[in-house]
Amino acid sequence: MSFRNTATIFFVLILMGCTTSPPKSQSEPASEFEGDLQAVEQHSETSGASHGGVQVCDEPRPEVCASIYAPVCAMRDDGARVTRSNGCRACADQQVATFLTGACPKP
């Protein structure tokens, strides 16, 4: 076998290993980042279970939150009430257990 035939076969074998993967289904995120973004958006929309208007923070706590302005009044363990931009941001604080929709009233 000549060098040219060997090189051609080697080149063909390399190209065979460079196949493209089939397209991803609609339910799969296009990237890891997109999957994280979907999780953040889902947590921002559904953060906490409602108990008489009071939302309870879910575990595990979110590490990243979307920049959505939907103010909430978070109740901290020390009794303080603080306004956060959304439920996700409130629950990201380990000292917050519950929150109400809307900004905290001014003292």
N, C-alpha and C positions, 0 to 999 in steps of 0.2 A: 504494500500500500504506500502510495506516495505521500509526501508531506502535505501537498495540497488537499488530497482526499481526507487525511487525518484532521487537518485544520477545519475543513468544511463540516465534518461530522461533529467535531468539538463545538463549533459555532452553533450548529443546529441544536445540540443537546443543551447548550446554555440558553438559547432562545426558548426552548420548550419549558425550562424552569421559570421563565419570566412571564407566565400567563397572568392575566388579570382575574381578579376574583369576581364572582357574579355580583350584580347590583344588590345593595342592601334593601331590605323590605322597608315599608313605610314606618313600621313600629320600631325599627332600630334607629338610634341616633346616628347621624353621619360622622360624628366624632365624639371623643370622650368629653370634650368641652360642651358640645351640644347636649349630651346626656346630663351633665351637671347643670346646665342652664334650665333644662326641662324640670329637673328635680327642684331647683330653686323656685321656679315659677309656680310649681305645684304646691310647694310648702307655703309660699307667700299667699296663695289663694285659699288654702285649706288649713292654715295654721291654727291648731287648737280645736278642741271640742267645746261646744257651747253648753253652758249650764246656766240657764236663766239670764242670758245676755253676757255672762262672764265667760271668756275664752280661757281654757286651760292649756298651757304649753305642753307640746308633745315631746317625748324623748325618742331618739336622740335630738339634742338641740341643734339648730341649723348653724353651719359655719359660714355660709355665704348667703346673702339675701339680695333680692332684686331691688332696684331703686324705684320703688312704687310708693307714691305718697298717698297713704290712706291712714291718717293718724289714729293712734290708739293710746289709751291711758293704762300704763303698766303699773301693777302693784308689786313693789319689791318686798323682800323678806323683812326688811327693817321698818315696814309700814309706809315708806315714802311712795308717792305716786309721781311717775315721770311720763311725759309724752314722748312717744317714739314714732318714727315715720310710718311704720306698719307692724303688723303682728309678728312677722318673721324677725324683724330687728328687735322687738321687745323680747321674744323668746330666746334670742341669741345670748341675752344677758342671763347668766346662771342664777342671779338673785331674783329674777322675775318668775313667778309661778303662774300668774293670771293677768289678763288685760281686758279692758272694755273698749268697744268701738268708739272712736272720737277722742279728741284731745282732752287732757285733764283740765278740770275747771281751774281758773286762776284763783289763787288764795286771796 
